[in-house]
Amino acid sequence: MEKHTNLTFGEFAESVASSPQFCDPNLYLWNLTGDGLFYQVKGVKLKTRPAQCTDFVTIKTQLDLLSKLKITHYRFALNWSLLLPSGDLKSINGQVLRYYRCVISELLKLNIKSVVTLYYPTHRSLGLPGPLVQNGGWLNQSTVQAFRTYAEMCFRELGDLVKFWITINEPNRLSDIYNSGSNHTYQAAHNLLIAHASAWHVYDKQYRSMQHGQISLSLHSDWAEPANPFVDTHWEAAERFLQFEIAWFSDPIFKTGDYPAAMREYLDYKNSRGLSSSSLPYFTKEEKELVRGAADFYALNHFTTRFVNHESKNGSRYDFDQDVQFLQDITCLNSPSRSAVVPAGLRKILNWIRKRYGDLNIYITANGIDDQSLIDDGLRKYYIEKYVQEALKAYHIDKVNVRGYFAFKLADEKSKPRLGFFTHEAKAKASVPFYNRLISHNGFLLETANNICDQPEEEATCMFCLLLVQKKPLVFFGCCLCSTLILLLSIIVFHKRKRRKWYWSKNMEYMCVPVKSRHREVLHQI
């Protein structure tokens, strides 16, 4: 993997813009013993100075953490509902916009490039402006136009500093919210695809020639293994999971301009049996042209491997439509949240993507695990090292065009699970220096072995000891040879003794026969 692909991931989980200091000329009194509010003193004006990025106290903390990781790229998400509270350009929050521009510019001073996510849904309100939520969210096509307007504003205001854009993070995970009715899930997904494609075309037509950036969306892309590899239905369930989870969004963009045929056929089959009433929307001719090819690279978030088998389910829900049951493999190493550590799964999903969609530039935009330890997070160190190595195997051996890797994530939140390199109090864990070494050695920590070999030998106290130190390879070879000879001699001696006993028993049998015959003759004569 090339040097520029050593990337990392993080997000401003709690970074919201606050009023900058020294920029407001007004004087306020704090009614501490009353209602606790601030009241402006009329007629009093203070001296001000031009606003500075350091006025935002949260920026310095984030920059300090990032500088300790020694990374080249940093991914974070904008807050749509803060930037455009009303959902349109009538009320742009200039302070929030200036805050994000400060973040990006300060990162560039540290030689860290920003990878900016426009929309990162994380909770029941979907991260949408309030008016859009009230109008039905992604079930309403007006949200598509609102997203296009929002994306265009971000490109215009921040695009001169940003070269990598992610429109939507894990749209295939919104099924967790729109799962009250399966058709709602598929309709929301349809509108999300149109929204992404609309934003991509805006950038491609209006800003690419000036800003020279790239844009895509990030999909949640866990691998699936059959719970029993000797059962055909388990293999079919694993492939069906990939169709419903990944190809659902990838095929329209990177392949056909339409949903996977296998996915539509399976839903039709269940409908014909009366097991479900779910149905995939149909793209119009214009929508197919809009969606197909609307991405500059493939971005995936990968965390674990799922073990699946077939289980028939009745009901019109997205998770029921797949007829897939998830199982826990107790033989696997698991995180506190029961996420299986299966590094080979990353290499397999990368190869699956290349086989299905061709030789695309692929970015692993999130990869990480929860670890309960606040100091020595050994599980995270093991996880990151092994998963990075699998990505490198896919790149070097399988010739998958992996261009970047982002470890998830920068810092813990106050609540569990603990996924960060730093605690929520900004204290570094053991994985921070470990990840630095991993980056500097491009994924393989060979320096561990080198350090052992490079350690100075202890001074020998006698000539014999000195000879052993100087002739270690020869001594080792001699010991191996002697051990082999001793083993061979032991086998020979054992077989000789066994054969001797066999001959002795045969001779005794032969000697006893004449004696008995002679006794019979004597007895007969008497």
PyMOL commands that set and color helices and strands:
alter all, ss='L'
color gray80, all
select helices_A, chain A and resi 3-5+53-55+57-69+80-83+94-109+130-134+137-139+142-158+171-176+182-206+208-211+232-254+261-272+285-291+318-321+344-357+378-396+431-440+447-454+463-470+472-525
alter helices_A, ss='H'
color red, helices_A
select strands_A, chain A and resi 26-30+38-45+73-77+113-119+164-169+214-220+223-226+298-301+305-310+324-327+362-367+402-407
alter strands_A, ss='S'
color yellow, strands_A
deselect
rebuild
show_as cartoon
